Amino acid sequence: MKTILAMAIAGLALAAAADKPNIIFILADDWGRGDIKVYGGDRCKLDTPNMDALAGDGMLFTDAHSSSAVCTPTRYGVLTGRYNWRSRLKQSVLYGFDQALIEPGRETVASFLKGHGYATAMVGKSHLGMDFATTDGKPAKCTAKKPNELKSKCNVDWKGPIKNGPNSVGFDYYWGIAASLDMPPYIWIENDRFVGECTTIKAFNRPGPAHADFEDVDVLPTLVEKATTFVATQAKTPAPFFLYMPLNSPHTPISPSKAWQGKSELGPYGDFVMETDWAIGEVIKSVEKAGIASNTLIIVTADNGCSPAAQRGDPNHMIEFRMGDAEPFDPAKHYSSDIQRGHKADIYEGGHRVPYLARWDGKIKPGSVCNDTICLVDLFATCADIVGKPIADTAAEDSVSMLPILLGTAKGPVREAVVHHSINGSFAIRQGDWKLALCPGSGGWSLPKPLSNKQKDNAKMPEQWVQLFNLADDPAETKNVAAEHPEMVARMTQLAQRYIDDGRSTPGAKQSNTGETHLYPGWIRNAKPNK
């Protein structure tokens, strides 16, 4: 009886979803807005024809933000609709052998859509942790640096099942890699199994266990092949699909495939960006070829801003980043963060203001532009709005539907505010033209950098430990006006604290954060008063 009932429920869900659009969400890795011609204009020294065409066919967002300035936290927010700092991960990122970050039983956009008749797939870089089977029953760990150390210094059971991976959070199918391409293990994963075994050591920046046939230059083309095959296959079925495609590029290792090497004047990094643009174009072409463009929402964005590692992949030294100065642009340079200050990891705009393009033929006006502030956590609520189903109070606590923006029916901004987060756990909050950073520096990798642990031990309270910027007047964040607007500092601080205390930033019942969450850095809370 239970089996018959389950089949009946599944049948009803499929029938209800049959007229819903397919949804493709492509998440590039470490991609600055200035690396895309339609954003950077003449300052961009790269050709990105597919992204430019996507903007012409759909909507370009000028004020889109990842919830974090680094990889893992942003991915958590995309899938859960919950700010990353509410999870156990309060700073930094996970690594390839780390355990799953998404809490057991937490609803994700994938599980939500699956529950409403969608076929769901993830193709790409997970980087949210998963629990590998081990030979000793302990958490996975591998310190092997030589092939002959794999048995003694690596406890991973390469033939065992993987728990709490993408299949456990709502994806029917998964093909990809565990973390960034510069983090071992270097081996493909399909659903809940490794594809083969790691029998050697390779180093795509970090040395670690690898499959003998796994090569970094093959990863992006393989993801394209898997994604386009999924689209072509699924287009022949009555069920709508959700494809989440987190790319490995243009993150390090900067590894353009042979067909793209030497294509740009910015060296290997520029080549990799152009290959990333090609990869996106191939997925779009597969949608058009399958005849489903009129019923498919395609979103392309990035998990955070460009990494300064891009400069290492630029032998011609053309890549630059703004660092809080008001100097004019050098026409000979390429600005990966465009006019924004900083880069990946930072609380400044270059860390989290990302490219965001959306196409939905017949629904989104071609060539339209949205200047409203949005966040990548908004995917969940947008998908729920599309299928016309409510979200439980215990899910997507920070997600706001962008559907009115996409359809051109929004009467004003859809968000009250957006919270930003840097690699070291520093906070900022954005509301309208105002941005308040609750730290005295970048909170990341650019200057002024966070204090070292030794410096924190003897730190005194700085005269100005918050930064207030009016982004309408000062988009490059060159002037801290906190001293001139204490009332704005107080109001925005209170709002950020309320978001933390309530466990959510959207209407609904209060929820709990996972672990303690503090608005101010620990060294600020413990700093000695000035005398």
N, C-alpha and C positions, 0 to 999 in steps of 0.2 A: 504493500500500500504506500509506504514512504517513497519507494522508487517511482511509482506512478505519479504521486503528488509532485515530486521533484521535477519529473519530466514535464508535467503540466505547467508548473511555474516557469520553467525554462522556456517552454513554448510560448507562453504569454509574454515573457520578457522580450523574446526575439521578435514577435509580431509587433509589439509596441515600439521597438527600436528600428524597425525596417525603414521608416521614413526619416530617420535621423542621419545627420551628416557623418561621414568619416572624419576623423581628427588625426592630423599628423603634427607632432611637436618635435622639431629638430633643435637640439641644444648643442651649439658649438662650444669648444673648450678653450678658454683664454682668448677671446676675440674682441678686440677693441673696435669702437665705432669708426675710428679713423682709418681702419684697414679696409673699409668698404666704400667704394666710390660714391655711392648715392648719399652717404653721410659725410665723408671727408672732402668731397668735391675736388678742387684743384690741388688741395694739400695731400690727397691720397695718390700715391705713386703706383698703385696696383689696379689691375683690371678685375672687376667682379661682375661680369655681365649677368649672371643668374640672380644674384641678389638685387642688382639694379632693376632687372625685369620684374622681379617679385614685387618690388616697391611700386613699379608702374601698374602692375595688375591688381594691386591691393592697397593696403594701408601701411604707412611708415610711422612708427612711434618715435618721438624725439626725447621722451622723458621716461624711458622704461628702465627698471632696476632689478637686478638680482637681489635676493634677500641677504646674500653674503658676498664678500669680495673674494671668496675662494670656493673650490670645487664641491667637496662633500656637502657642506651646509646648504648650498644653493639647491643641490639635487634633492635633499630632504624636503626643502620647502616646496619645490616644484611638485613632487608627488603627493605630499601630505596636505598642502595648503596651510601649513603651520610654520610660523617662523622657526628657523633652525635653532636659535638659541633657547627655545623651549625644550629641546631634546637634551640628552646627556652630554652632547658635544658642545661645550661652551666656547671653544676656540680651536683653531687649527683644522686639520683634516684627518680622515682615516687613511690607513695604508692597506696594502694588498691582502694581508692576512688578518686584518681586524674583523671583529665580530659585527653582526648586523646592527645598524643604527635605528632603523624604523622599529618602533615598539610593537611587540606581538599584539595582534588584534586591532591595530590602528588602521582605520579606513584610508585608502589612497585613491587618487583619481582613477587609477587602473581598476582597483577592486570595485569602485563605485560604478564605473561604466560597464564592467563585466556583469555586474548585478542587474544592469538594465539592457542586456542583450548584445553588448559589444564584444567582438573578438579583440583581444588585446595582445600586443607584442612589444617587447623592448629589444632593440638592436643597437648595441654599442657599449660604452663604458658605464658600468654600474656605479662604482665608487661610493657605495652605501654600506659596505661591509656585508659579509655572508659567513656562515659558519661551516667551515670545511670539516669533513670527516678526518679524524686523526688516528694514528696507530696506538696512541697511549691514552686516548679519551680526554686529553687536556686541550685547551685552546690552541689553534694552529700557530706554529712558530717555525721559522726557518732562518738560520744564520749561516747556512752553507755558502761558501764563496768559491768552492771548487767542486767539480762533479763527484769526486770520491768522498765528499763530505755529506752528500745528499741523504744517505741512510742514517748517519749518526747525528746530523745537525738539522734535520727537517722531519717533523712528525706528521706531515700531511699524508693522508691516504688518497693517492691520486685516483684510485678506482672506486672510492666510496661516494655516497650521495652527499650533496651540498644542501644544507638546511638554511632557511631564512634568507634565501636569495630572491630574485625577481619573481619567481613562480609563487612565492609565499605572500607577495604583496599585491596580487591581482593580475599578473601577466600570464596569459596562456602559454606564451612562447618567449624564450630568451636566447639570444646569441650575443656573446660579447666577451669583455674582459673584466676582471675583478675591480681594477682601479685604474689610475692614470697609466699611460703606456710607459712611463719611466719608473713604475713600481712593480716589482715581481709579486706574484708569479706570472711569467710570460707564457701564457697558454690560453687557448680558447675554452670557453664554457658554453655548453648548450643545455638549456633548461637547468637541471640540477646535477649535471655531471661534467667533469673535465673531458675535453676531447683529446684523449690520449693521456700520456704521462710526461712529467718533467724529468728528463734524464740527463740534462746538462745545465751549465751555468751561462747566462748571457747578461749583458749589461747595456741596457738602453738608458744610460745615466747611472742607475743603481743596479749593482750586480745581484743576481738571484736566480732561483730555479726556473728553467725554461724547457719548453718542448723543442726537440731538435729542429723541427721545421718552422717554428714560429719566428717571423721576422717583422720588425717594426714597419717597414715600407709597405707591407702587404695589408696592414690592418684597415686603413681607410677604404681602399678598393673592395675589400671583402665585406665590410659593413654595407657599402653601397649595393653590392650584389645581393646580400641577404635581405636588405630593406626593399629593394625593387621587386624581388621575387615574392616577398610577402604581399606587397601591394597588388601585383598582378594576379596572384592566387586568390586573395581575399575579394578582389573586385568581381570575381565570378560567383560569389556566394550572396545570399540575401541579407546576411547580417552586416551591420556597419562595423567598422574597425577603428581601433585607436592604436596608432603606432608612435611610440616614444623612441626617438633616435638620438641618444647622447653621443656625439662624435668624440673621437680621440684628438681631434685637431682644432686649431693649430698649436695645441699644448706641446711641450717637450715630451719626447725627443722630436726635434724638428726634422721630420723624416718624409719629405715628399717622395712619391714613387718615381721611378725612372722616367715615366712619360711626362712628368712635370718639372723635372730638374732643369734649371737654367732658364726658366720661363720669365722671371721677373728681374728687375734691376735692384731689388732688395735682397738678393741672395736666397739661400734655402728657406728662410722664413717667408719671404714673399712668395716663393714657389708653393709652399705649403698652404698659405692663405688662398692662393688661386686654385689649388686642388680642392680645398674645402668648398669653395664656391662651385666648382665642378660637381662635387658630390651632391650638394644641395640641388643643383640643376638636374642631375640624373633622377633623383626622387620625384621632382616635379614633373619631369618628362614621363615617368612611369605612371603617374596619375592621369596625365593627359592621354597617354597611349591607351590606358584602360578605359577611357571614356567616362571617368567619374569626377572630372574637375568641377562640375557644377554642384556636386554634392560632397565636396571635401574641403574642410577648413585646414589650411596649412599655416603653421606658425614657425618661424625661424628666429632664434635668439641665441644668447650665449650665457654661460654660467657665471661669468665675471669679466672684468676688463682684461686688456692685453697684459701679458707678463713681461717684465723687463728682460726675461730670457730671450725675447725676440731680438734684442740687440746683439746677442751672441750669434744669432743666425743671420746677421746682416754684415757681411764683410766690407760693405761699402760705407758703413757708418752713417746711414741716412735716417735711421729710426730714432725719433726723439719723443720725450714726454715732457709736458708742462709741469713745473714744480712750484707753482704758487707765485710766479713772476708775471709781470705785465709786459714783458718784452714782445716785440712784434714777431710774427711767424717768419721763419727762414724759408724762402721759397724752394731752397734746395733740399729741405728736410721733409721727412714723412712722419706725421704725428699720429701714432697708433691710438691714442686716446682722444684725438681731435682737439678741441679747445679745452677739454676737461683736465683738471689737475690730477697727477698721480697715475697709478696703474693697479694691476691686480694686487690684492691683499690690503689695499688702503681704504680708509674711511672716506677719503676724498672721492669725487665723482668718477675719476678714472678707474676706481676699483670696482664699481658696481653699476654705473650707468652703461647700459648695453644696447647693442642693436636689437631691434624687434620689428619684424615684418609679418604681416598676416594677409593671406589671400583666401577668398571664399567667393567664387564666381557667382554673380547674381545676388549676392548679399552685401559684400563689402564694395564700396565705391572705388573703382580703379583710380590710382594716383592720389588717394586721400592721405591726409596727414593728421595725426593726433598729437597734441602738445600736452595732454593731461599726464599726470604722474601715475604710473602703474607699477606693479611688481610681479615677478614671476610666480609668486605664490597664488596669483589670481587665476591660474589655469583651472584649478579644481572647481571653484564656484562658477566659472564661465561654462565649463562642461555640464555642470548640474543644471544651469539655466537653459542650456541648449536642449537637454533631454527633458526639461520640465519636471524635474524631481527634486524634492527637498533634501538638504544635508542635515544629518543628525548634529545636535549641539556638541557632541564629543568629537567632531571631525572638522577639518578645514577652518580652524578657529580664526585664521587671519586672511582668508581668501575672499575676494570681492569680485563679483561678476563683471566682466568687461563686455558682455554681449551687447548692451546698449551702445557702447562705443563702436563696436564692430559694425553694427547695423545702422549707425548714424542716427540713433534715436535718443542718445544721452542728452539730458537738459543741463548738465554741468558736470563737474568732476565726480567720479564714482567713489573716490577714496577720501577719507578724512585725513589720513596721513600715511606715510610709509616709514618703516624702521629699517635702518641700515646696520650692518655688522661687519667688522674687519677681522683679519686673521687672528689677532691677539684678543679678540672678544670685546673690542671697544664698540660703543653704540653711537648712532646718530639718528635723528628723527627729522623728517622732511614734511613740511606742511605749506602748501602754496609755494610762494617764492622763497620761504625761509628754510634754512637747514641749520640744525644745532648738532654739533659733534661734541659728545661728552667725553672728550679726551684732549690733551694739549697738543698732540701731533698727528701723524698719519695713522697710527694704530696698525701700521703695516710695514712695508719695505722701503718706502720713500722717506725723504727727510721732511720734518724732523721725526726720527724713528722713536719707537717706544723705549723706555728705559730698560737697561739690562737688569738682571736679578740683583747684581751687586749694587747698582745705582738705586734700586728700589728700597734696599735695606736702610739707606740713610736719606731718603728723599724728603724734601720739604715741600709743602703745598706751593705750587707755582702761582704767580700772581693771576695769570689767566689760564685756567685749566679746561675751559670749554671754548669752543669756537662757533661763532654765529656768522653765517653768511647769507646775504641776499643774492640768490642766484640770478635774479632778473637783472640786477645791476652789476653783478660780479660773478659771471658764470665760471671763471677760472679760479675762484676761491682765493683771491689774493689779499683780501682785507677782512680781518676778524673784527666784527662790530658788536661783540658781546657787551663791552663796557658801555656802549651807547644805548643799548636796548635791554636793560636788565629785566624789564617786564616780559619781554618775548622769551628770554632765557628761562624765566620762572614758569611761564605758561607751558612751553614746550617740554620742559623737564617733567612737569606734573603729568602731562599727557603720556609721555613715554613710561613713566612709573606706573600709571594706571594700566597701560597695556600689559606690563609685566605682572602686576598684582592680580588682574582679572583673568590671566591665562588665555586671553583672547583680545583681539582688537576689533571684532565685529559684534553686532548685537547677538545676544544669547546668554545662556547660563554661564556663570564663572566656571573656569576649568583650572586644572593644576598644571604647572610646569614640571618637567622632569628634573629634579635636583634644584639646588639654589641658583637663582638668577639675579645678578646684581647689575644695576644700571651704571655704576661707576667702577673703574678699574680698582683692583685690590690695593694697589700702592697709593691711590688717591684716598681711599677710605682709611688707610693706615698712616698717611703722611703726617709728618711732624708740622705743627703750625709755624708760620714765619714769625720772627720776632725782630 
